[in-house]
Amino acid sequence: MTRSKLALSTTLAAIGLTSSLTFISTAHADYPEQDVRLIIPYGPGGATDIIFRLVSQEAEQHLGASIVPVNMAGAGATLGSRNVKDATPDGYTLLGSHDTIALSKLAGTVDYSYDAFEPIALLTQTINIPTTYAGHPVESAADIADYVRENPGQVRFSMIPSSTDHFFWAQFFQEAGIDMADVRLVGYPDTGQQVSALMAEEVDFAMFNLPSGGAFYEDGTFKPLGIAHPERLDSMPDVATLREQGIEMDHSTSRGIFAPKDTPQEVLDAVADAYGQALEDEQVQSRIENEFGSVVRFLAGDDYQAFLDENEAALSAAAENIEFQN
C-alpha cells in the first residue's frame, strides 16, 4: 500500500471510529428512547413488588419513558437477577431487588453478588423487628439472652433458611452474646407459616416487620421487642431500638435499583435522578411509610456503593455462624 493510500485508510478509520463514538454518545444522551423493563425477582403482590411498582409509576414521569415492572420469580429470586446480570448494558433492563442478592451468594446458591451489577440507587428500607407472642415472659430484645441462658437448648427461633431472618438471628446472637449451640432454629417455608407458628406458640421468637406483623402488634397478638434501626419508628414510638437496649445492630430489607455491569454512567445517573425525584412526592412517601412500614432512604452513586459494601460485610460476618444446606 502506498503512503498516500495508507494515510487515507488511517484517516477513514479514524473518522469511522469518531463517528461510532459520536453515535454511542448521542444514543446515551437520548436515553431513554423506549420502554424500560424493571425485573422484580418475586411474584406479584408482596411488599417488594408493590413498593417498586409504586415508586416506578412516579419515576417514569421524570424519566420520560414507561418503566414496565416484570415479575420474574423463581430459583430463590436468582432467576430474575441472573436475567438482568446477563442483559445488554443499555439501561433498558434493570433489576429491582434487595439484600437477597448478597444472601444468595453467601448461601452458595449463585456465584455472584452486588459486584455483578452497577448499583443505581437505594430507595427504601423495611425495618425488621424481633417479635414474640403476647403471653411470653420476655418483654424486650435485651431480655432474650438471659432467657436463653436460663433455658439452654429449649428456646425456639423461627426462620426461613438462607433468607433475611436467618441472617438476622445469626447477627443478633453474635451481638447479644448468645451461643448458637444454646438455641433451636426452626425452619419454615414462608412468612405466613411463621406467623401461624408464633401465634400457636410453636416458637418463642420470630423476625417480622410492619408489613408482616403490624396488624398483630396493633391487636395485641404479638409483642414487638425492639426496632433494628438507629431511630424509633414513628408508628411505634414506645418500642425502643436495639441500640437503645445495648445491642449494636441495625437490620432491614433494603430495596434498590441495579443495572447490568458496564451500563454507561449517564444512563445510571438518569435513572437515579428519576427515582430520586419520585421519592420526593409526598403521596409516595406517605404510602411507603404508612402502608408498608418502611422508610424512604435515597442513596445513589458512591454513597450507595459504600452502603452495599457495608451491607455485604455485615452479612458475611453473620454467615460465618450459619451452616447452609444446598
VOMI-104615 format. One record per residue (C-alpha): residue number from 1; y, z, x. Coordinates in nm, 2 decimals, always signed. Layout:
# residues N
[NUM [Y Z X]]
...
# end
This chain:
# residues 326
[1 [+0.00 +0.00 +0.00]]
[2 [+0.34 -0.09 +0.14]]
[3 [+0.61 +0.17 +0.20]]
[4 [+0.82 +0.04 -0.09]]
[5 [+0.52 +0.04 -0.34]]
[6 [+0.43 +0.39 -0.22]]
[7 [+0.78 +0.52 -0.28]]
[8 [+0.78 +0.36 -0.62]]
[9 [+0.45 +0.51 -0.71]]
[10 [+0.56 +0.86 -0.60]]
[11 [+0.89 +0.82 -0.79]]
[12 [+0.70 +0.72 -1.11]]
[13 [+0.46 +1.01 -1.07]]
[14 [+0.75 +1.25 -1.03]]
[15 [+0.91 +1.10 -1.34]]
[16 [+0.59 +1.13 -1.53]]
[17 [+0.54 +1.50 -1.42]]
[18 [+0.90 +1.58 -1.51]]
[19 [+0.86 +1.41 -1.85]]
[20 [+0.54 +1.61 -1.91]]
[21 [+0.70 +1.93 -1.82]]
[22 [+1.01 +1.85 -2.03]]
[23 [+0.77 +1.77 -2.32]]
[24 [+0.59 +2.10 -2.28]]
[25 [+0.91 +2.29 -2.26]]
[26 [+1.05 +2.12 -2.56]]
[27 [+0.73 +2.18 -2.76]]
[28 [+0.76 +2.55 -2.68]]
[29 [+1.13 +2.55 -2.76]]
[30 [+1.05 +2.40 -3.10]]
[31 [+0.78 +2.67 -3.18]]
[32 [+0.66 +2.71 -3.44]]
[33 [+0.61 +2.36 -3.59]]
[34 [+0.31 +2.45 -3.80]]
[35 [+0.14 +2.75 -3.97]]
[36 [+0.03 +3.04 -3.75]]
[37 [-0.31 +3.19 -3.81]]
[38 [-0.34 +3.56 -3.77]]
[39 [-0.70 +3.66 -3.73]]
[40 [-0.79 +4.00 -3.87]]
[41 [-1.13 +4.11 -3.74]]
[42 [-1.21 +4.31 -4.05]]
[43 [-1.28 +4.24 -4.42]]
[44 [-1.01 +4.23 -4.68]]
[45 [-0.88 +4.55 -4.85]]
[46 [-0.88 +4.80 -4.57]]
[47 [-0.57 +4.96 -4.41]]
[48 [-0.58 +4.73 -4.11]]
[49 [-0.59 +4.42 -4.34]]
[50 [-0.33 +4.54 -4.58]]
[51 [-0.08 +4.65 -4.31]]
[52 [-0.10 +4.33 -4.12]]
[53 [-0.06 +4.12 -4.44]]
[54 [+0.24 +4.33 -4.54]]
[55 [+0.43 +4.30 -4.21]]
[56 [+0.33 +3.94 -4.16]]
[57 [+0.47 +3.84 -4.50]]
[58 [+0.81 +3.97 -4.39]]
[59 [+0.78 +3.84 -4.03]]
[60 [+0.72 +3.48 -4.14]]
[61 [+1.07 +3.48 -4.29]]
[62 [+1.21 +3.54 -3.94]]
[63 [+0.97 +3.32 -3.75]]
[64 [+1.04 +3.01 -3.97]]
[65 [+0.67 +2.93 -4.04]]
[66 [+0.39 +3.06 -4.26]]
[67 [+0.18 +3.33 -4.10]]
[68 [-0.17 +3.29 -4.26]]
[69 [-0.39 +3.60 -4.24]]
[70 [-0.76 +3.51 -4.19]]
[71 [-1.02 +3.78 -4.22]]
[72 [-1.30 +3.73 -3.97]]
[73 [-1.52 +4.04 -3.99]]
[74 [-1.85 +4.08 -3.80]]
[75 [-2.01 +4.19 -3.48]]
[76 [-1.82 +4.52 -3.48]]
[77 [-1.48 +4.35 -3.50]]
[78 [-1.56 +4.13 -3.20]]
[79 [-1.62 +3.81 -3.39]]
[80 [-1.25 +3.78 -3.46]]
[81 [-1.13 +3.90 -3.12]]
[82 [-1.36 +3.65 -2.94]]
[83 [-1.23 +3.37 -3.16]]
[84 [-0.87 +3.44 -3.05]]
[85 [-0.97 +3.50 -2.69]]
[86 [-1.12 +3.15 -2.67]]
[87 [-0.84 +2.98 -2.87]]
[88 [-0.58 +2.74 -2.73]]
[89 [-0.29 +2.94 -2.60]]
[90 [-0.02 +2.77 -2.80]]
[91 [+0.08 +3.05 -3.03]]
[92 [-0.08 +2.92 -3.34]]
[93 [-0.39 +3.15 -3.33]]
[94 [-0.31 +3.52 -3.30]]
[95 [-0.50 +3.85 -3.33]]
[96 [-0.40 +4.15 -3.54]]
[97 [-0.62 +4.44 -3.42]]
[98 [-0.61 +4.79 -3.27]]
[99 [-0.79 +5.02 -3.03]]
[100 [-1.12 +4.87 -3.12]]
[101 [-1.06 +4.60 -2.85]]
[102 [-1.09 +4.86 -2.57]]
[103 [-1.36 +5.06 -2.76]]
[104 [-1.59 +4.76 -2.78]]
[105 [-1.58 +4.71 -2.41]]
[106 [-1.63 +5.08 -2.34]]
[107 [-1.93 +5.08 -2.58]]
[108 [-2.08 +4.78 -2.40]]
[109 [-2.05 +4.55 -2.70]]
[110 [-1.84 +4.29 -2.51]]
[111 [-1.73 +4.24 -2.16]]
[112 [-1.35 +4.21 -2.22]]
[113 [-1.07 +4.44 -2.32]]
[114 [-0.69 +4.42 -2.36]]
[115 [-0.66 +4.22 -2.04]]
[116 [-0.83 +3.92 -2.20]]
[117 [-0.52 +3.87 -2.42]]
[118 [-0.14 +3.85 -2.40]]
[119 [-0.01 +4.16 -2.58]]
[120 [+0.28 +4.08 -2.81]]
[121 [+0.38 +4.39 -2.99]]
[122 [+0.27 +4.73 -3.12]]
[123 [+0.36 +4.76 -3.49]]
[124 [+0.22 +5.08 -3.64]]
[125 [+0.02 +5.39 -3.57]]
[126 [-0.20 +5.57 -3.82]]
[127 [-0.22 +5.93 -3.71]]
[128 [-0.56 +6.10 -3.70]]
[129 [-0.63 +6.44 -3.84]]
[130 [-0.93 +6.68 -3.77]]
[131 [-1.05 +6.80 -4.11]]
[132 [-1.28 +7.04 -4.28]]
[133 [-1.38 +7.13 -4.63]]
[134 [-1.17 +7.38 -4.83]]
[135 [-1.40 +7.68 -4.80]]
[136 [-1.47 +7.65 -4.43]]
[137 [-1.38 +7.96 -4.23]]
[138 [-1.19 +7.76 -3.96]]
[139 [-0.82 +7.73 -4.05]]
[140 [-0.68 +7.53 -3.76]]
[141 [-0.79 +7.30 -3.49]]
[142 [-0.72 +7.57 -3.23]]
[143 [-1.00 +7.78 -3.40]]
[144 [-1.27 +7.52 -3.36]]
[145 [-1.36 +7.61 -3.00]]
[146 [-1.42 +7.98 -3.09]]
[147 [-1.62 +7.87 -3.39]]
[148 [-1.84 +7.65 -3.17]]
[149 [-1.89 +7.94 -2.92]]
[150 [-1.99 +8.17 -3.20]]
[151 [-2.24 +7.91 -3.34]]
[152 [-2.37 +7.71 -3.04]]
[153 [-2.57 +7.41 -3.14]]
[154 [-2.51 +7.46 -3.51]]
[155 [-2.16 +7.31 -3.57]]
[156 [-2.17 +6.96 -3.70]]
[157 [-1.91 +6.69 -3.65]]
[158 [-1.93 +6.36 -3.83]]
[159 [-1.85 +6.03 -3.66]]
[160 [-1.92 +5.65 -3.67]]
[161 [-2.10 +5.57 -3.35]]
[162 [-1.87 +5.40 -3.09]]
[163 [-1.58 +5.40 -3.33]]
[164 [-1.24 +5.56 -3.32]]
[165 [-1.36 +5.90 -3.44]]
[166 [-1.64 +5.91 -3.19]]
[167 [-1.38 +5.88 -2.91]]
[168 [-1.15 +6.13 -3.09]]
[169 [-1.41 +6.40 -3.08]]
[170 [-1.51 +6.33 -2.72]]
[171 [-1.14 +6.37 -2.62]]
[172 [-1.09 +6.67 -2.85]]
[173 [-1.39 +6.85 -2.70]]
[174 [-1.26 +6.79 -2.35]]
[175 [-0.90 +6.91 -2.42]]
[176 [-1.02 +7.21 -2.63]]
[177 [-1.27 +7.32 -2.37]]
[178 [-1.58 +7.26 -2.59]]
[179 [-1.91 +7.17 -2.42]]
[180 [-2.07 +6.87 -2.60]]
[181 [-2.41 +7.03 -2.55]]
[182 [-2.30 +7.30 -2.79]]
[183 [-2.22 +7.07 -3.08]]
[184 [-2.40 +6.83 -3.31]]
[185 [-2.26 +6.48 -3.36]]
[186 [-2.39 +6.34 -3.69]]
[187 [-2.35 +5.96 -3.72]]
[188 [-2.25 +5.78 -4.04]]
[189 [-2.21 +5.40 -4.11]]
[190 [-1.87 +5.42 -4.26]]
[191 [-1.58 +5.64 -4.36]]
[192 [-1.68 +5.66 -4.73]]
[193 [-2.01 +5.82 -4.64]]
[194 [-1.83 +6.06 -4.40]]
[195 [-1.61 +6.17 -4.70]]
[196 [-1.92 +6.23 -4.91]]
[197 [-2.09 +6.42 -4.63]]
[198 [-1.79 +6.65 -4.58]]
[199 [-1.75 +6.70 -4.95]]
[200 [-2.12 +6.80 -4.97]]
[201 [-2.07 +7.04 -4.67]]
[202 [-2.34 +6.85 -4.48]]
[203 [-2.10 +6.86 -4.18]]
[204 [-1.83 +7.10 -4.07]]
[205 [-1.57 +6.87 -3.94]]
[206 [-1.46 +6.50 -3.97]]
[207 [-1.17 +6.30 -3.84]]
[208 [-0.97 +6.14 -4.12]]
[209 [-0.61 +6.02 -4.17]]
[210 [-0.38 +5.99 -4.47]]
[211 [-0.53 +5.66 -4.59]]
[212 [-0.88 +5.80 -4.59]]
[213 [-0.81 +6.17 -4.66]]
[214 [-0.47 +6.20 -4.81]]
[215 [-0.58 +6.23 -5.17]]
[216 [-0.83 +6.51 -5.08]]
[217 [-0.57 +6.70 -4.89]]
[218 [-0.34 +6.69 -5.19]]
[219 [-0.60 +6.81 -5.44]]
[220 [-0.73 +7.08 -5.20]]
[221 [-1.08 +6.94 -5.15]]
[222 [-1.02 +6.90 -4.77]]
[223 [-0.82 +7.11 -4.53]]
[224 [-0.62 +6.93 -4.25]]
[225 [-0.65 +7.13 -3.93]]
[226 [-0.39 +6.96 -3.71]]
[227 [-0.19 +6.64 -3.65]]
[228 [-0.28 +6.44 -3.35]]
[229 [+0.08 +6.32 -3.29]]
[230 [+0.38 +6.45 -3.09]]
[231 [+0.56 +6.53 -3.42]]
[232 [+0.46 +6.67 -3.75]]
[233 [+0.42 +6.42 -4.03]]
[234 [+0.70 +6.41 -4.30]]
[235 [+0.44 +6.41 -4.57]]
[236 [+0.26 +6.72 -4.43]]
[237 [+0.53 +6.93 -4.28]]
[238 [+0.33 +7.25 -4.28]]
[239 [+0.05 +7.12 -4.07]]
[240 [+0.10 +7.19 -3.70]]
[241 [+0.04 +6.92 -3.44]]
[242 [-0.25 +6.96 -3.20]]
[243 [+0.00 +7.01 -2.91]]
[244 [+0.17 +7.30 -3.10]]
[245 [-0.18 +7.46 -3.11]]
[246 [-0.23 +7.42 -2.74]]
[247 [-0.45 +7.11 -2.75]]
[248 [-0.28 +6.85 -2.53]]
[249 [-0.37 +6.52 -2.71]]
[250 [-0.24 +6.26 -2.94]]
[251 [-0.47 +6.02 -3.12]]
[252 [-0.40 +5.74 -3.36]]
[253 [-0.51 +5.40 -3.47]]
[254 [-0.25 +5.18 -3.30]]
[255 [-0.22 +4.83 -3.46]]
[256 [-0.07 +4.54 -3.27]]
[257 [-0.05 +4.16 -3.23]]
[258 [-0.22 +3.98 -2.94]]
[259 [-0.23 +3.61 -2.83]]
[260 [-0.48 +3.42 -2.61]]
[261 [-0.43 +3.46 -2.24]]
[262 [-0.16 +3.22 -2.08]]
[263 [+0.03 +3.18 -2.41]]
[264 [+0.39 +3.09 -2.30]]
[265 [+0.63 +3.38 -2.27]]
[266 [+0.89 +3.22 -2.50]]
[267 [+0.62 +3.20 -2.77]]
[268 [+0.53 +3.56 -2.73]]
[269 [+0.90 +3.65 -2.75]]
[270 [+0.95 +3.45 -3.07]]
[271 [+0.66 +3.62 -3.24]]
[272 [+0.76 +3.97 -3.12]]
[273 [+1.11 +3.92 -3.24]]
[274 [+0.99 +3.81 -3.59]]
[275 [+0.77 +4.11 -3.63]]
[276 [+1.04 +4.34 -3.49]]
[277 [+1.28 +4.22 -3.75]]
[278 [+1.02 +4.26 -4.02]]
[279 [+0.97 +4.63 -3.93]]
[280 [+1.34 +4.69 -3.98]]
[281 [+1.30 +4.62 -4.35]]
[282 [+1.33 +4.94 -4.55]]
[283 [+1.08 +4.85 -4.81]]
[284 [+0.82 +4.75 -4.54]]
[285 [+0.88 +5.08 -4.36]]
[286 [+0.85 +5.28 -4.69]]
[287 [+0.52 +5.12 -4.78]]
[288 [+0.38 +5.17 -4.43]]
[289 [+0.47 +5.54 -4.42]]
[290 [+0.42 +5.64 -4.79]]
[291 [+0.12 +5.42 -4.89]]
[292 [-0.07 +5.40 -4.57]]
[293 [+0.02 +5.73 -4.40]]
[294 [+0.13 +5.55 -4.09]]
[295 [+0.44 +5.55 -3.87]]
[296 [+0.63 +5.24 -3.75]]
[297 [+0.63 +5.22 -3.38]]
[298 [+0.75 +4.89 -3.24]]
[299 [+0.69 +4.82 -2.87]]
[300 [+0.70 +4.47 -2.71]]
[301 [+0.67 +4.32 -2.36]]
[302 [+0.63 +4.56 -2.07]]
[303 [+0.66 +4.86 -2.29]]
[304 [+0.36 +4.75 -2.50]]
[305 [+0.16 +4.67 -2.18]]
[306 [+0.23 +5.02 -2.05]]
[307 [+0.12 +5.17 -2.38]]
[308 [-0.21 +4.97 -2.37]]
[309 [-0.27 +5.08 -2.01]]
[310 [-0.23 +5.45 -2.10]]
[311 [-0.44 +5.40 -2.42]]
[312 [-0.73 +5.24 -2.23]]
[313 [-0.72 +5.51 -1.96]]
[314 [-0.74 +5.79 -2.22]]
[315 [-1.03 +5.61 -2.40]]
[316 [-1.21 +5.55 -2.07]]
[317 [-1.19 +5.92 -1.98]]
[318 [-1.33 +6.01 -2.33]]
[319 [-1.61 +5.76 -2.28]]
[320 [-1.74 +5.94 -1.98]]
[321 [-1.87 +6.21 -2.23]]
[322 [-2.03 +5.96 -2.47]]
[323 [-2.39 +5.83 -2.45]]
[324 [-2.38 +5.48 -2.60]]
[325 [-2.68 +5.32 -2.76]]
[326 [-2.68 +4.94 -2.77]]
# end
